[in-house]
Amino acid sequence: MNRQDLLKEVESLHRRVVELEARLNSNEAEAEGLRASDGRYRQAIDVSPGPIIAIDPAGRSVSWNRASTEMSGCTLRQIWAVIGAAP
């Protein structure tokens, strides 16, 4: 490979690095948006006056809101122990 070819290769690699950095920044921004959205969703579910229970495809309860704990008479810690998760 001659000097001119090496310079072209370096330029190509530099463009690729810039492109990958832009994608990484975009992915990080999307991830932050998803975290914020998930937080709003969880808060809305938790403060709902009606009981809400999320069930996974296998039929297991994976999430309860406060109204569900009040209706069931179980503490949140007891519910998490039964479904094998942590709050």
HTML snippet that shows the backbone in 3Dmol.js (N, CA, C, O; Angstrom):
<script src="https://3Dmol.org/build/3Dmol-min.js"></script>
<div id="view" style="width:600px;height:400px;position:relative"></div>
<script>
const pdb = `
ATOM      1  N   MET A   1       0.851  -1.172   0.000  1.00  0.00           N
ATOM      2  CA  MET A   1       0.000   0.000   0.000  1.00  0.00           C
ATOM      3  C   MET A   1       0.899   1.238   0.000  1.00  0.00           C
ATOM      4  O   MET A   1       1.840   1.328   0.788  1.00  0.00           O
ATOM      5  N   ASN A   2       0.609   2.176  -0.872  1.00  0.00           N
ATOM      6  CA  ASN A   2       1.435   3.374  -0.919  1.00  0.00           C
ATOM      7  C   ASN A   2       0.877   4.441   0.016  1.00  0.00           C
ATOM      8  O   ASN A   2      -0.169   4.255   0.637  1.00  0.00           O
ATOM      9  N   ARG A   3       1.576   5.538   0.103  1.00  0.00           N
ATOM     10  CA  ARG A   3       1.224   6.621   1.023  1.00  0.00           C
ATOM     11  C   ARG A   3      -0.173   7.172   0.728  1.00  0.00           C
ATOM     12  O   ARG A   3      -0.945   7.412   1.657  1.00  0.00           O
ATOM     13  N   GLN A   4      -0.504   7.373  -0.528  1.00  0.00           N
ATOM     14  CA  GLN A   4      -1.807   7.907  -0.930  1.00  0.00           C
ATOM     15  C   GLN A   4      -2.937   6.973  -0.497  1.00  0.00           C
ATOM     16  O   GLN A   4      -3.973   7.432  -0.015  1.00  0.00           O
ATOM     17  N   ASP A   5      -2.741   5.683  -0.665  1.00  0.00           N
ATOM     18  CA  ASP A   5      -3.738   4.699  -0.242  1.00  0.00           C
ATOM     19  C   ASP A   5      -3.919   4.720   1.269  1.00  0.00           C
ATOM     20  O   ASP A   5      -5.038   4.617   1.770  1.00  0.00           O
ATOM     21  N   LEU A   6      -2.816   4.854   1.987  1.00  0.00           N
ATOM     22  CA  LEU A   6      -2.887   4.905   3.450  1.00  0.00           C
ATOM     23  C   LEU A   6      -3.653   6.144   3.917  1.00  0.00           C
ATOM     24  O   LEU A   6      -4.449   6.070   4.853  1.00  0.00           O
ATOM     25  N   LEU A   7      -3.409   7.279   3.263  1.00  0.00           N
ATOM     26  CA  LEU A   7      -4.121   8.507   3.629  1.00  0.00           C
ATOM     27  C   LEU A   7      -5.619   8.365   3.369  1.00  0.00           C
ATOM     28  O   LEU A   7      -6.432   8.807   4.181  1.00  0.00           O
ATOM     29  N   LYS A   8      -5.983   7.764   2.266  1.00  0.00           N
ATOM     30  CA  LYS A   8      -7.398   7.523   1.967  1.00  0.00           C
ATOM     31  C   LYS A   8      -8.027   6.607   3.013  1.00  0.00           C
ATOM     32  O   LYS A   8      -9.154   6.828   3.456  1.00  0.00           O
ATOM     33  N   GLU A   9      -7.287   5.586   3.391  1.00  0.00           N
ATOM     34  CA  GLU A   9      -7.788   4.645   4.409  1.00  0.00           C
ATOM     35  C   GLU A   9      -7.981   5.346   5.747  1.00  0.00           C
ATOM     36  O   GLU A   9      -8.975   5.104   6.431  1.00  0.00           O
ATOM     37  N   VAL A  10      -7.052   6.204   6.129  1.00  0.00           N
ATOM     38  CA  VAL A  10      -7.154   6.956   7.388  1.00  0.00           C
ATOM     39  C   VAL A  10      -8.368   7.880   7.336  1.00  0.00           C
ATOM     40  O   VAL A  10      -9.122   7.966   8.306  1.00  0.00           O
ATOM     41  N   GLU A  11      -8.563   8.568   6.217  1.00  0.00           N
ATOM     42  CA  GLU A  11      -9.715   9.452   6.066  1.00  0.00           C
ATOM     43  C   GLU A  11     -11.020   8.660   6.161  1.00  0.00           C
ATOM     44  O   GLU A  11     -11.974   9.101   6.800  1.00  0.00           O
ATOM     45  N   SER A  12     -11.056   7.510   5.533  1.00  0.00           N
ATOM     46  CA  SER A  12     -12.240   6.663   5.584  1.00  0.00           C
ATOM     47  C   SER A  12     -12.521   6.196   7.013  1.00  0.00           C
ATOM     48  O   SER A  12     -13.669   6.203   7.458  1.00  0.00           O
ATOM     49  N   LEU A  13     -11.497   5.801   7.710  1.00  0.00           N
ATOM     50  CA  LEU A  13     -11.658   5.356   9.101  1.00  0.00           C
ATOM     51  C   LEU A  13     -12.111   6.510   9.992  1.00  0.00           C
ATOM     52  O   LEU A  13     -12.931   6.321  10.890  1.00  0.00           O
ATOM     53  N   HIS A  14     -11.583   7.686   9.744  1.00  0.00           N
ATOM     54  CA  HIS A  14     -11.986   8.854  10.527  1.00  0.00           C
ATOM     55  C   HIS A  14     -13.476   9.154  10.314  1.00  0.00           C
ATOM     56  O   HIS A  14     -14.197   9.424  11.274  1.00  0.00           O
ATOM     57  N   ARG A  15     -13.934   9.108   9.064  1.00  0.00           N
ATOM     58  CA  ARG A  15     -15.358   9.326   8.791  1.00  0.00           C
ATOM     59  C   ARG A  15     -16.218   8.286   9.501  1.00  0.00           C
ATOM     60  O   ARG A  15     -17.287   8.604  10.022  1.00  0.00           O
ATOM     61  N   ARG A  16     -15.750   7.063   9.516  1.00  0.00           N
ATOM     62  CA  ARG A  16     -16.491   5.981  10.179  1.00  0.00           C
ATOM     63  C   ARG A  16     -16.565   6.218  11.685  1.00  0.00           C
ATOM     64  O   ARG A  16     -17.612   5.999  12.295  1.00  0.00           O
ATOM     65  N   VAL A  17     -15.479   6.659  12.280  1.00  0.00           N
ATOM     66  CA  VAL A  17     -15.462   6.954  13.721  1.00  0.00           C
ATOM     67  C   VAL A  17     -16.460   8.070  14.030  1.00  0.00           C
ATOM     68  O   VAL A  17     -17.214   7.977  14.998  1.00  0.00           O
ATOM     69  N   VAL A  18     -16.466   9.121  13.215  1.00  0.00           N
ATOM     70  CA  VAL A  18     -17.404  10.231  13.424  1.00  0.00           C
ATOM     71  C   VAL A  18     -18.842   9.734  13.319  1.00  0.00           C
ATOM     72  O   VAL A  18     -19.695  10.105  14.126  1.00  0.00           O
ATOM     73  N   GLU A  19     -19.105   8.901  12.329  1.00  0.00           N
ATOM     74  CA  GLU A  19     -20.442   8.334  12.148  1.00  0.00           C
ATOM     75  C   GLU A  19     -20.856   7.486  13.351  1.00  0.00           C
ATOM     76  O   GLU A  19     -21.988   7.588  13.825  1.00  0.00           O
ATOM     77  N   LEU A  20     -19.953   6.664  13.837  1.00  0.00           N
ATOM     78  CA  LEU A  20     -20.261   5.811  14.995  1.00  0.00           C
ATOM     79  C   LEU A  20     -20.471   6.630  16.259  1.00  0.00           C
ATOM     80  O   LEU A  20     -21.331   6.298  17.075  1.00  0.00           O
ATOM     81  N   GLU A  21     -19.696   7.699  16.432  1.00  0.00           N
ATOM     82  CA  GLU A  21     -19.888   8.576  17.590  1.00  0.00           C
ATOM     83  C   GLU A  21     -21.260   9.236  17.538  1.00  0.00           C
ATOM     84  O   GLU A  21     -21.923   9.378  18.566  1.00  0.00           O
ATOM     85  N   ALA A  22     -21.686   9.638  16.351  1.00  0.00           N
ATOM     86  CA  ALA A  22     -23.008  10.253  16.204  1.00  0.00           C
ATOM     87  C   ALA A  22     -24.109   9.247  16.550  1.00  0.00           C
ATOM     88  O   ALA A  22     -25.082   9.589  17.222  1.00  0.00           O
ATOM     89  N   ARG A  23     -23.950   8.018  16.090  1.00  0.00           N
ATOM     90  CA  ARG A  23     -24.935   6.972  16.428  1.00  0.00           C
ATOM     91  C   ARG A  23     -24.978   6.711  17.922  1.00  0.00           C
ATOM     92  O   ARG A  23     -26.054   6.560  18.500  1.00  0.00           O
ATOM     93  N   LEU A  24     -23.809   6.657  18.549  1.00  0.00           N
ATOM     94  CA  LEU A  24     -23.741   6.422  19.990  1.00  0.00           C
ATOM     95  C   LEU A  24     -24.463   7.528  20.741  1.00  0.00           C
ATOM     96  O   LEU A  24     -25.234   7.251  21.660  1.00  0.00           O
ATOM     97  N   ASN A  25     -24.221   8.782  20.358  1.00  0.00           N
ATOM     98  CA  ASN A  25     -24.894   9.901  21.013  1.00  0.00           C
ATOM     99  C   ASN A  25     -26.398   9.825  20.817  1.00  0.00           C
ATOM    100  O   ASN A  25     -27.164  10.119  21.734  1.00  0.00           O
ATOM    101  N   SER A  26     -26.821   9.432  19.620  1.00  0.00           N
ATOM    102  CA  SER A  26     -28.246   9.291  19.346  1.00  0.00           C
ATOM    103  C   SER A  26     -28.856   8.182  20.200  1.00  0.00           C
ATOM    104  O   SER A  26     -29.943   8.349  20.753  1.00  0.00           O
ATOM    105  N   ASN A  27     -28.161   7.056  20.308  1.00  0.00           N
ATOM    106  CA  ASN A  27     -28.658   5.934  21.119  1.00  0.00           C
ATOM    107  C   ASN A  27     -28.740   6.314  22.588  1.00  0.00           C
ATOM    108  O   ASN A  27     -29.677   5.919  23.283  1.00  0.00           O
ATOM    109  N   GLU A  28     -27.759   7.084  23.068  1.00  0.00           N
ATOM    110  CA  GLU A  28     -27.787   7.509  24.467  1.00  0.00           C
ATOM    111  C   GLU A  28     -28.970   8.431  24.721  1.00  0.00           C
ATOM    112  O   GLU A  28     -29.624   8.332  25.759  1.00  0.00           O
ATOM    113  N   ALA A  29     -29.249   9.334  23.773  1.00  0.00           N
ATOM    114  CA  ALA A  29     -30.390  10.232  23.919  1.00  0.00           C
ATOM    115  C   ALA A  29     -31.698   9.448  23.911  1.00  0.00           C
ATOM    116  O   ALA A  29     -32.604   9.751  24.687  1.00  0.00           O
ATOM    117  N   GLU A  30     -31.807   8.444  23.044  1.00  0.00           N
ATOM    118  CA  GLU A  30     -33.010   7.609  22.999  1.00  0.00           C
ATOM    119  C   GLU A  30     -33.178   6.830  24.300  1.00  0.00           C
ATOM    120  O   GLU A  30     -34.290   6.703  24.814  1.00  0.00           O
ATOM    121  N   ALA A  31     -32.084   6.313  24.826  1.00  0.00           N
ATOM    122  CA  ALA A  31     -32.152   5.554  26.082  1.00  0.00           C
ATOM    123  C   ALA A  31     -32.609   6.453  27.221  1.00  0.00           C
ATOM    124  O   ALA A  31     -33.410   6.031  28.055  1.00  0.00           O
ATOM    125  N   GLU A  32     -32.116   7.676  27.270  1.00  0.00           N
ATOM    126  CA  GLU A  32     -32.528   8.611  28.318  1.00  0.00           C
ATOM    127  C   GLU A  32     -34.011   8.935  28.179  1.00  0.00           C
ATOM    128  O   GLU A  32     -34.725   9.029  29.178  1.00  0.00           O
ATOM    129  N   GLY A  33     -34.470   9.105  26.953  1.00  0.00           N
ATOM    130  CA  GLY A  33     -35.892   9.354  26.723  1.00  0.00           C
ATOM    131  C   GLY A  33     -36.753   8.189  27.177  1.00  0.00           C
ATOM    132  O   GLY A  33     -37.823   8.392  27.751  1.00  0.00           O
ATOM    133  N   LEU A  34     -36.293   6.963  26.922  1.00  0.00           N
ATOM    134  CA  LEU A  34     -37.031   5.780  27.365  1.00  0.00           C
ATOM    135  C   LEU A  34     -37.057   5.678  28.888  1.00  0.00           C
ATOM    136  O   LEU A  34     -38.080   5.319  29.471  1.00  0.00           O
ATOM    137  N   ARG A  35     -35.937   5.991  29.529  1.00  0.00           N
ATOM    138  CA  ARG A  35     -35.918   5.960  31.000  1.00  0.00           C
ATOM    139  C   ARG A  35     -36.906   6.969  31.576  1.00  0.00           C
ATOM    140  O   ARG A  35     -37.624   6.664  32.528  1.00  0.00           O
ATOM    141  N   ALA A  36     -36.943   8.168  31.001  1.00  0.00           N
ATOM    142  CA  ALA A  36     -37.872   9.196  31.478  1.00  0.00           C
ATOM    143  C   ALA A  36     -39.318   8.756  31.246  1.00  0.00           C
ATOM    144  O   ALA A  36     -40.165   8.919  32.124  1.00  0.00           O
ATOM    145  N   SER A  37     -39.597   8.206  30.081  1.00  0.00           N
ATOM    146  CA  SER A  37     -40.937   7.734  29.768  1.00  0.00           C
ATOM    147  C   SER A  37     -41.358   6.616  30.712  1.00  0.00           C
ATOM    148  O   SER A  37     -42.490   6.599  31.197  1.00  0.00           O
ATOM    149  N   ASP A  38     -40.444   5.682  30.973  1.00  0.00           N
ATOM    150  CA  ASP A  38     -40.743   4.577  31.881  1.00  0.00           C
ATOM    151  C   ASP A  38     -41.047   5.104  33.281  1.00  0.00           C
ATOM    152  O   ASP A  38     -41.947   4.602  33.952  1.00  0.00           O
ATOM    153  N   GLY A  39     -40.308   6.103  33.716  1.00  0.00           N
ATOM    154  CA  GLY A  39     -40.546   6.690  35.030  1.00  0.00           C
ATOM    155  C   GLY A  39     -41.926   7.322  35.120  1.00  0.00           C
ATOM    156  O   GLY A  39     -42.621   7.168  36.125  1.00  0.00           O
ATOM    157  N   ARG A  40     -42.324   8.035  34.070  1.00  0.00           N
ATOM    158  CA  ARG A  40     -43.660   8.654  34.055  1.00  0.00           C
ATOM    159  C   ARG A  40     -44.749   7.585  34.050  1.00  0.00           C
ATOM    160  O   ARG A  40     -45.760   7.710  34.742  1.00  0.00           O
ATOM    161  N   TYR A  41     -44.531   6.528  33.257  1.00  0.00           N
ATOM    162  CA  TYR A  41     -45.493   5.422  33.193  1.00  0.00           C
ATOM    163  C   TYR A  41     -45.641   4.778  34.569  1.00  0.00           C
ATOM    164  O   TYR A  41     -46.756   4.573  35.048  1.00  0.00           O
ATOM    165  N   ARG A  42     -44.523   4.464  35.194  1.00  0.00           N
ATOM    166  CA  ARG A  42     -44.583   3.816  36.512  1.00  0.00           C
ATOM    167  C   ARG A  42     -45.280   4.699  37.545  1.00  0.00           C
ATOM    168  O   ARG A  42     -46.053   4.211  38.369  1.00  0.00           O
ATOM    169  N   GLN A  43     -45.003   5.996  37.495  1.00  0.00           N
ATOM    170  CA  GLN A  43     -45.627   6.911  38.441  1.00  0.00           C
ATOM    171  C   GLN A  43     -47.138   6.977  38.209  1.00  0.00           C
ATOM    172  O   GLN A  43     -47.917   6.961  39.162  1.00  0.00           O
ATOM    173  N   ALA A  44     -47.546   7.052  36.947  1.00  0.00           N
ATOM    174  CA  ALA A  44     -48.978   7.103  36.636  1.00  0.00           C
ATOM    175  C   ALA A  44     -49.688   5.840  37.103  1.00  0.00           C
ATOM    176  O   ALA A  44     -50.789   5.910  37.650  1.00  0.00           O
ATOM    177  N   ILE A  45     -49.069   4.696  36.893  1.00  0.00           N
ATOM    178  CA  ILE A  45     -49.662   3.426  37.328  1.00  0.00           C
ATOM    179  C   ILE A  45     -49.735   3.379  38.854  1.00  0.00           C
ATOM    180  O   ILE A  45     -50.745   2.959  39.420  1.00  0.00           O
ATOM    181  N   ASP A  46     -48.671   3.807  39.508  1.00  0.00           N
ATOM    182  CA  ASP A  46     -48.613   3.708  40.966  1.00  0.00           C
ATOM    183  C   ASP A  46     -49.648   4.594  41.648  1.00  0.00           C
ATOM    184  O   ASP A  46     -50.210   4.201  42.670  1.00  0.00           O
ATOM    185  N   VAL A  47     -49.908   5.772  41.110  1.00  0.00           N
ATOM    186  CA  VAL A  47     -50.851   6.683  41.766  1.00  0.00           C
ATOM    187  C   VAL A  47     -52.292   6.481  41.311  1.00  0.00           C
ATOM    188  O   VAL A  47     -53.193   7.165  41.797  1.00  0.00           O
ATOM    189  N   SER A  48     -52.523   5.554  40.386  1.00  0.00           N
ATOM    190  CA  SER A  48     -53.883   5.280  39.934  1.00  0.00           C
ATOM    191  C   SER A  48     -54.740   4.827  41.108  1.00  0.00           C
ATOM    192  O   SER A  48     -54.295   4.019  41.923  1.00  0.00           O
ATOM    193  N   PRO A  49     -55.969   5.339  41.205  1.00  0.00           N
ATOM    194  CA  PRO A  49     -56.819   4.930  42.329  1.00  0.00           C
ATOM    195  C   PRO A  49     -57.331   3.494  42.206  1.00  0.00           C
ATOM    196  O   PRO A  49     -57.758   2.899  43.195  1.00  0.00           O
ATOM    197  N   GLY A  50     -57.288   2.945  41.007  1.00  0.00           N
ATOM    198  CA  GLY A  50     -57.751   1.571  40.803  1.00  0.00           C
ATOM    199  C   GLY A  50     -56.593   0.589  40.835  1.00  0.00           C
ATOM    200  O   GLY A  50     -55.464   0.948  40.501  1.00  0.00           O
ATOM    201  N   PRO A  51     -56.864  -0.646  41.235  1.00  0.00           N
ATOM    202  CA  PRO A  51     -55.787  -1.645  41.266  1.00  0.00           C
ATOM    203  C   PRO A  51     -55.343  -2.010  39.847  1.00  0.00           C
ATOM    204  O   PRO A  51     -56.169  -2.237  38.963  1.00  0.00           O
ATOM    205  N   ILE A  52     -54.038  -2.059  39.651  1.00  0.00           N
ATOM    206  CA  ILE A  52     -53.467  -2.450  38.369  1.00  0.00           C
ATOM    207  C   ILE A  52     -52.406  -3.503  38.635  1.00  0.00           C
ATOM    208  O   ILE A  52     -51.484  -3.290  39.422  1.00  0.00           O
ATOM    209  N   ILE A  53     -52.547  -4.641  37.971  1.00  0.00           N
ATOM    210  CA  ILE A  53     -51.600  -5.740  38.118  1.00  0.00           C
ATOM    211  C   ILE A  53     -51.109  -6.109  36.724  1.00  0.00           C
ATOM    212  O   ILE A  53     -51.915  -6.384  35.835  1.00  0.00           O
ATOM    213  N   ALA A  54     -49.792  -6.118  36.527  1.00  0.00           N
ATOM    214  CA  ALA A  54     -49.213  -6.504  35.237  1.00  0.00           C
ATOM    215  C   ALA A  54     -48.867  -7.988  35.287  1.00  0.00           C
ATOM    216  O   ALA A  54     -48.291  -8.479  36.259  1.00  0.00           O
ATOM    217  N   ILE A  55     -49.228  -8.682  34.224  1.00  0.00           N
ATOM    218  CA  ILE A  55     -49.003 -10.120  34.123  1.00  0.00           C
ATOM    219  C   ILE A  55     -48.098 -10.384  32.920  1.00  0.00           C
ATOM    220  O   ILE A  55     -48.327  -9.831  31.845  1.00  0.00           O
ATOM    221  N   ASP A  56     -47.079 -11.216  33.088  1.00  0.00           N
ATOM    222  CA  ASP A  56     -46.197 -11.536  31.960  1.00  0.00           C
ATOM    223  C   ASP A  56     -46.818 -12.644  31.110  1.00  0.00           C
ATOM    224  O   ASP A  56     -47.827 -13.228  31.505  1.00  0.00           O
ATOM    225  N   PRO A  57     -46.229 -12.943  29.948  1.00  0.00           N
ATOM    226  CA  PRO A  57     -46.811 -13.959  29.055  1.00  0.00           C
ATOM    227  C   PRO A  57     -46.979 -15.342  29.692  1.00  0.00           C
ATOM    228  O   PRO A  57     -47.811 -16.133  29.248  1.00  0.00           O
ATOM    229  N   ALA A  58     -46.198 -15.628  30.721  1.00  0.00           N
ATOM    230  CA  ALA A  58     -46.317 -16.926  31.391  1.00  0.00           C
ATOM    231  C   ALA A  58     -47.421 -16.928  32.446  1.00  0.00           C
ATOM    232  O   ALA A  58     -47.655 -17.942  33.103  1.00  0.00           O
ATOM    233  N   GLY A  59     -48.103 -15.784  32.608  1.00  0.00           N
ATOM    234  CA  GLY A  59     -49.192 -15.709  33.566  1.00  0.00           C
ATOM    235  C   GLY A  59     -48.764 -15.317  34.968  1.00  0.00           C
ATOM    236  O   GLY A  59     -49.555 -15.388  35.908  1.00  0.00           O
ATOM    237  N   ARG A  60     -47.515 -14.905  35.110  1.00  0.00           N
ATOM    238  CA  ARG A  60     -47.023 -14.492  36.432  1.00  0.00           C
ATOM    239  C   ARG A  60     -47.256 -13.003  36.629  1.00  0.00           C
ATOM    240  O   ARG A  60     -47.109 -12.208  35.700  1.00  0.00           O
ATOM    241  N   SER A  61     -47.620 -12.639  37.846  1.00  0.00           N
ATOM    242  CA  SER A  61     -47.772 -11.230  38.185  1.00  0.00           C
ATOM    243  C   SER A  61     -46.379 -10.621  38.303  1.00  0.00           C
ATOM    244  O   SER A  61     -45.530 -11.143  39.026  1.00  0.00           O
ATOM    245  N   VAL A  62     -46.147  -9.533  37.605  1.00  0.00           N
ATOM    246  CA  VAL A  62     -44.812  -8.929  37.641  1.00  0.00           C
ATOM    247  C   VAL A  62     -44.814  -7.523  38.221  1.00  0.00           C
ATOM    248  O   VAL A  62     -43.751  -6.970  38.502  1.00  0.00           O
ATOM    249  N   SER A  63     -45.982  -6.942  38.401  1.00  0.00           N
ATOM    250  CA  SER A  63     -46.040  -5.586  38.935  1.00  0.00           C
ATOM    251  C   SER A  63     -47.413  -5.308  39.517  1.00  0.00           C
ATOM    252  O   SER A  63     -48.435  -5.679  38.940  1.00  0.00           O
ATOM    253  N   TRP A  64     -47.422  -4.655  40.658  1.00  0.00           N
ATOM    254  CA  TRP A  64     -48.663  -4.234  41.302  1.00  0.00           C
ATOM    255  C   TRP A  64     -48.539  -2.759  41.648  1.00  0.00           C
ATOM    256  O   TRP A  64     -47.437  -2.272  41.903  1.00  0.00           O
ATOM    257  N   ASN A  65     -49.653  -2.048  41.659  1.00  0.00           N
ATOM    258  CA  ASN A  65     -49.608  -0.660  42.122  1.00  0.00           C
ATOM    259  C   ASN A  65     -50.103  -0.590  43.569  1.00  0.00           C
ATOM    260  O   ASN A  65     -50.482  -1.598  44.164  1.00  0.00           O
ATOM    261  N   ARG A  66     -50.089   0.613  44.109  1.00  0.00           N
ATOM    262  CA  ARG A  66     -50.482   0.790  45.519  1.00  0.00           C
ATOM    263  C   ARG A  66     -51.916   0.346  45.782  1.00  0.00           C
ATOM    264  O   ARG A  66     -52.199  -0.281  46.803  1.00  0.00           O
ATOM    265  N   ALA A  67     -52.812   0.668  44.868  1.00  0.00           N
ATOM    266  CA  ALA A  67     -54.220   0.276  45.066  1.00  0.00           C
ATOM    267  C   ALA A  67     -54.356  -1.244  45.140  1.00  0.00           C
ATOM    268  O   ALA A  67     -55.215  -1.753  45.860  1.00  0.00           O
ATOM    269  N   SER A  68     -53.521  -1.969  44.406  1.00  0.00           N
ATOM    270  CA  SER A  68     -53.557  -3.439  44.463  1.00  0.00           C
ATOM    271  C   SER A  68     -53.131  -3.940  45.835  1.00  0.00           C
ATOM    272  O   SER A  68     -53.701  -4.896  46.361  1.00  0.00           O
ATOM    273  N   THR A  69     -52.130  -3.289  46.409  1.00  0.00           N
ATOM    274  CA  THR A  69     -51.691  -3.717  47.741  1.00  0.00           C
ATOM    275  C   THR A  69     -52.771  -3.430  48.772  1.00  0.00           C
ATOM    276  O   THR A  69     -52.999  -4.232  49.678  1.00  0.00           O
ATOM    277  N   GLU A  70     -53.434  -2.291  48.637  1.00  0.00           N
ATOM    278  CA  GLU A  70     -54.501  -1.954  49.585  1.00  0.00           C
ATOM    279  C   GLU A  70     -55.680  -2.918  49.450  1.00  0.00           C
ATOM    280  O   GLU A  70     -56.256  -3.341  50.452  1.00  0.00           O
ATOM    281  N   MET A  71     -56.035  -3.262  48.221  1.00  0.00           N
ATOM    282  CA  MET A  71     -57.154  -4.164  47.983  1.00  0.00           C
ATOM    283  C   MET A  71     -56.840  -5.580  48.476  1.00  0.00           C
ATOM    284  O   MET A  71     -57.715  -6.247  49.028  1.00  0.00           O
ATOM    285  N   SER A  72     -55.598  -6.044  48.282  1.00  0.00           N
ATOM    286  CA  SER A  72     -55.237  -7.407  48.653  1.00  0.00           C
ATOM    287  C   SER A  72     -54.954  -7.561  50.146  1.00  0.00           C
ATOM    288  O   SER A  72     -55.042  -8.660  50.695  1.00  0.00           O
ATOM    289  N   GLY A  73     -54.615  -6.452  50.793  1.00  0.00           N
ATOM    290  CA  GLY A  73     -54.252  -6.523  52.204  1.00  0.00           C
ATOM    291  C   GLY A  73     -52.812  -6.959  52.426  1.00  0.00           C
ATOM    292  O   GLY A  73     -52.395  -7.150  53.569  1.00  0.00           O
ATOM    293  N   CYS A  74     -52.054  -7.119  51.362  1.00  0.00           N
ATOM    294  CA  CYS A  74     -50.642  -7.509  51.473  1.00  0.00           C
ATOM    295  C   CYS A  74     -49.766  -6.276  51.380  1.00  0.00           C
ATOM    296  O   CYS A  74     -50.111  -5.297  50.719  1.00  0.00           O
ATOM    297  N   THR A  75     -48.625  -6.340  52.054  1.00  0.00           N
ATOM    298  CA  THR A  75     -47.667  -5.251  51.918  1.00  0.00           C
ATOM    299  C   THR A  75     -46.943  -5.395  50.590  1.00  0.00           C
ATOM    300  O   THR A  75     -46.925  -6.478  50.005  1.00  0.00           O
ATOM    301  N   LEU A  76     -46.357  -4.330  50.118  1.00  0.00           N
ATOM    302  CA  LEU A  76     -45.601  -4.378  48.882  1.00  0.00           C
ATOM    303  C   LEU A  76     -44.449  -5.376  49.002  1.00  0.00           C
ATOM    304  O   LEU A  76     -44.154  -6.096  48.049  1.00  0.00           O
ATOM    305  N   ARG A  77     -43.806  -5.423  50.148  1.00  0.00           N
ATOM    306  CA  ARG A  77     -42.707  -6.376  50.366  1.00  0.00           C
ATOM    307  C   ARG A  77     -43.201  -7.822  50.243  1.00  0.00           C
ATOM    308  O   ARG A  77     -42.508  -8.659  49.663  1.00  0.00           O
ATOM    309  N   GLN A  78     -44.374  -8.121  50.773  1.00  0.00           N
ATOM    310  CA  GLN A  78     -44.934  -9.471  50.651  1.00  0.00           C
ATOM    311  C   GLN A  78     -45.225  -9.818  49.193  1.00  0.00           C
ATOM    312  O   GLN A  78     -44.944 -10.930  48.745  1.00  0.00           O
ATOM    313  N   ILE A  79     -45.785  -8.871  48.465  1.00  0.00           N
ATOM    314  CA  ILE A  79     -46.093  -9.113  47.054  1.00  0.00           C
ATOM    315  C   ILE A  79     -44.817  -9.382  46.280  1.00  0.00           C
ATOM    316  O   ILE A  79     -44.760 -10.333  45.500  1.00  0.00           O
ATOM    317  N   TRP A  80     -43.784  -8.556  46.480  1.00  0.00           N
ATOM    318  CA  TRP A  80     -42.519  -8.754  45.752  1.00  0.00           C
ATOM    319  C   TRP A  80     -41.893 -10.088  46.109  1.00  0.00           C
ATOM    320  O   TRP A  80     -41.269 -10.726  45.261  1.00  0.00           O
ATOM    321  N   ALA A  81     -42.050 -10.513  47.342  1.00  0.00           N
ATOM    322  CA  ALA A  81     -41.496 -11.822  47.731  1.00  0.00           C
ATOM    323  C   ALA A  81     -42.208 -12.945  46.987  1.00  0.00           C
ATOM    324  O   ALA A  81     -41.575 -13.924  46.592  1.00  0.00           O
ATOM    325  N   VAL A  82     -43.507 -12.816  46.793  1.00  0.00           N
ATOM    326  CA  VAL A  82     -44.279 -13.859  46.109  1.00  0.00           C
ATOM    327  C   VAL A  82     -43.940 -13.905  44.632  1.00  0.00           C
ATOM    328  O   VAL A  82     -43.821 -14.990  44.062  1.00  0.00           O
ATOM    329  N   ILE A  83     -43.783 -12.750  43.998  1.00  0.00           N
ATOM    330  CA  ILE A  83     -43.525 -12.754  42.563  1.00  0.00           C
ATOM    331  C   ILE A  83     -42.027 -12.865  42.231  1.00  0.00           C
ATOM    332  O   ILE A  83     -41.643 -12.896  41.062  1.00  0.00           O
ATOM    333  N   GLY A  84     -41.197 -12.924  43.269  1.00  0.00           N
ATOM    334  CA  GLY A  84     -39.772 -13.141  43.052  1.00  0.00           C
ATOM    335  C   GLY A  84     -39.037 -11.976  42.426  1.00  0.00           C
ATOM    336  O   GLY A  84     -38.135 -12.166  41.609  1.00  0.00           O
ATOM    337  N   ALA A  85     -39.417 -10.788  42.803  1.00  0.00           N
ATOM    338  CA  ALA A  85     -38.754  -9.600  42.258  1.00  0.00           C
ATOM    339  C   ALA A  85     -38.464  -8.636  43.396  1.00  0.00           C
ATOM    340  O   ALA A  85     -38.797  -8.901  44.551  1.00  0.00           O
ATOM    341  N   ALA A  86     -37.852  -7.538  43.064  1.00  0.00           N
ATOM    342  CA  ALA A  86     -37.568  -6.509  44.050  1.00  0.00           C
ATOM    343  C   ALA A  86     -38.149  -5.194  43.566  1.00  0.00           C
ATOM    344  O   ALA A  86     -38.199  -4.937  42.363  1.00  0.00           O
ATOM    345  N   PRO A  87     -38.593  -4.353  44.509  1.00  0.00           N
ATOM    346  CA  PRO A  87     -39.191  -3.069  44.114  1.00  0.00           C
ATOM    347  C   PRO A  87     -38.167  -2.153  43.466  1.00  0.00           C
ATOM    348  O   PRO A  87     -38.500  -1.034  43.074  1.00  0.00           O
TER     349      PRO A  87
END
`;
const viewer = $3Dmol.createViewer("view");
viewer.addModel(pdb, "pdb");
viewer.setStyle({}, {cartoon: {color: "spectrum"}});
viewer.zoomTo();
viewer.render();
</script>
